[in-house]
């Protein structure tokens, strides 16, 4: 079940399905950098927050259990 989706104006997208309970800044999901080769893998929330500051990432959370995203992702970086 998706927890959150982040995307850029350049068509990159991350559909996050899991948050590592031991390392809350480590996220797992479908990562698509907009080049036609999406893959399942891990991404650090810090990296998404840095991109948000540089290129303007939008995001949305999905209803369900509290996802425990890092503070930087909850408040916009």
Buried (B, 14 or more C-beta within 10 A) or exposed (E): EBBBBBBBEEEBBBBBBBBEEEEBBBBBBBBBBEEEEBEEEEBEBBEBBBBBEEEEBEBEBEEEEEBEBBEBBEEEB
